[in-house]
Amino acid sequence: MEYINVTKENLENEHICCAISNNKDVQVSSKKMWLSERMDDGLVFLKSVERGKCFIEYIPAENAWIPVIAEGYMVINCLWVSGSFKGNGYSSDLLNQCIADSKSKGKTGLCVLSSPKKKPFLADPKFLIHKGFSVCDESDNGIQLWYLPFDEGSPKPQFKECARHPHIEELGYVLYFTSQCPFNAKYVPILEKTAKENDIPFHAIHITSKEEAQNTPSPITTYALFCNGNYLTNEELNDKKFLKLVQG
């Protein structure tokens, strides 16, 4: 398999969004804008030359959009291989290229969000174990920080306190989200409309800077839904799933 390093120069012409092919779709344009701005911070987006879900996205920890303390580490935002690409070793290919690139840039290791059992939009813990990763921190809501140090003496990354104890004071449904996930551009407005039509207290908070992201009260910043102060889920919801959640 050949891979393409997506840059600001070729971003407009490359298919980069998980399951969306139309460049004019708001989900695609919002994701590409977010990527373009992050590339100045060292973000790397490596993808298959073939169209489809086969890519890895990573960024230096100091510029990552999650609340972690991980000096010298690279944070993997997303490693996604699915559909016809699964079972061919492409996940290992992408991870190995990330490791080689990170070492060439003087990084001390990698870290990534996961959980004890596979959850949507998080790294697969079985794959991480197979590749030598281990858990270095865990938040109260079960989200884990996994790491792969390149040297035995490398310090363990850790969550900031705001992420280790996810809780907010605001009542009702509160959603923290970024434009890192393309689906938010479509589904957040749907939730806002659904909540308004059904008199459900709902407040969406769009995180638009790394400073905001690094101080968010959740280890996951792409999509973190709270209810009456308590963390609920990181799974993007459509109108039906949201109403089902509200109705219990």
N, C-alpha and C positions, 0 to 999 in steps of 0.2 A: 504494500500500500504506500502510495505517495501522500505527503502531507504539505499543506500550504500554511505559512505563517501569515496570518491576516494583519495588515498594517493600515495606517491611516491612508496610505496611497492606494491600496487595492480594496479597502473595506466596502466601498460603494458597489463594487462589481461582484463581491463574493456572497454566496449563500451562507448565512451564519446562524439563522434562527431556527432553533430546535425542530419545529414541525411546520414552519411557515415559509412559503416560497415567494410570496408577492412582496417586492421591495417597497410598494406603496402602502402596505398594511401598517397601521399605526404601531402595531407590536414590533414590526421589523425596524421601523424608523426610530422608535424610542430606544431600542436595544443598541442599534448602531451608533446613535448619538452618545449613549452612555459609554460604549466601548471606545469610541474615538477620544473622548475626554480622558479616559483612564489610561490610554496608551502612553500619554505623556508621563504617567506615574509608574511606568514599567510593566503594565499589563501585557500578557502574551496570550494570544488566541491562536491555537494550532488546530487545524481541521483537516479532514480527509479531502482529497481532490474531488472525490465523488460527492454528489449532493445527498445530504442525509444527516442523521444524528450520530456523528463520530467526531468528537472534538474534546479538547482540554483547554481550560481557561485558568490562568494563575497570575498572581501579582505579589510583589514584595509586601511582607506583613505590615510594614509601617504605612503603606498606602492602601491596605485592605479595607473593605467595607464591612468588617465585623469587629466587635470589641474584644480583641485579644492583645496580649503582651507576648510578642514572639520575635524579639530582636534577632536579626540575621536569618530569619526563616522566609520561605516563600509559601504563600497561602494558595491552595487550589480552590478556586471558586466552584468549578464544575468539571467533572469528567464524565462524559455521557457517550456511551456506545450502545446502540439499540437497533432493532429491526434486523435487516439482512446482514448488518455488520457484526452482530454478536457471534461469539464463539470462534473468532478468527485471530485472537491475540492482539487486536487493535488497542484495547484498553492498556495492555502491557506496553505496547509500542509508544503510545502517547505518554504514559507515565515515565517510561525510560527516557524519552526525549526531554521531558520536564526536569527530571533529575540531572541529566547531563547539562542542560542549559543553566539550571540553578547552581550547580557546582562551578560552571565556568564563570558565573557572576559572583563567586565567592560566598554563596549562601551556606548556612550550616545545617539546613534540613528543610523538610516540607511539613506543613500541617493542613488539616482539612476537617470540616465538620461532619459528624456522623452520629450514630446512635447504637444502642445494644442490638436492636433489630432494624432491618431495612425500613426506611421511611421515605416517602416521596421527596424528591429533590435533594436528598442527602446521599453522601457516598455510601456504598455497600460495605458494611463492616466485614463481611466474609472476604471480599476482595482485598481490603486493607490489611487484614491479618495475613493473608497469603503473600502480600508484598512486603511484610515486615513492619508495618505500622503498629503502634500501640496507643492506648488511651493515656493522655497526660492531664486531662481535666474534665470535669463534668458539672453541668449546671443542675439546678434543682428540678428542672423540667425534663431531665433525661437526655438533653443534647450533649454530646461528647466532643471534645477536641482530641483528635488523633495526630500523632506526629511520627516522622521518619527522620531521625537525626543522621547526619553523614559521619559524625564522629561521636564516640562514646561519651566524651566530656561535654557535649553540647547541652546547654540548659533547656529544661522543659518549657515549652510555651504554656501559657495559662490564660483563662478568661479574665477580663476585667470584672470587678465586683458587680457592676450593673448587669452583666450577662450571667454571672454565676447564680444570681437570685432574681429571676425574671418576675417582676411585679410592678404594677403601676397604680396610681391613686385614682385615676379617672374611671368613672362608672360607665356602664353600657358597653357596647362593642367598640373596640379601638384597634385599628389596623395600622401597623408600621410596615412600609414597603419601599422598595427602591425600583429603579428602572433597569436593574441588572437582569431581572427575569422579564422577558418580552411579554409574557402572558398578562402581566399586571396592567399594561396599557389598555387591555380589553376588559378584564374582569373586575378591576377595582371600580370603574364607573358603573358596572352592572350591579355590584353590591351596594353602592351608594344609592342608586335608583331604587333597588329592591327594598332597602331599609326605609327610605323615605315613603314609599308607597304602603308599607306595612307598619308605619309608626314604630320602627325599631331604632333605639338610640344607637347611632353609628358615627364614628369619627375616623376618617382616613388621614394618616400622617405620612406624607411623601418625603422620604429621606433624600436629600439632594446634595449632600457633601460627605466626604469621608469623616470629617469631624463629627457630624451628627451620627453617622453610622457607627463610629467607634465608641459612642456613648449611648447607644440604644439599649433599652432595658430588656434585651433578648440576645442570645448568642446568634440567632438567625435574623438577618435584617432584610433579606429579599422579600419576605412575607411572614409577618408575625401577628397573629390575631389574638387579642385579649378580650375577656369578658369580666366586667366588674373587678378589674385589677389582676385577674388570673390568666396566665397564658393558656391558649387553647390548641392552636395548630399552626403549622407552616405550609399546609396544603392549600393551593389556590382554589377558591370556591366559586362556582357559578351560582346563579340565583336559587336553583332548586336545592343544591347542597347547603347553601347558607340558611335557607328557611327550615330545612330539616334539622340543622344544627340548633337553630334558635328554638324550634318547637320540641326539642329533646327527643 
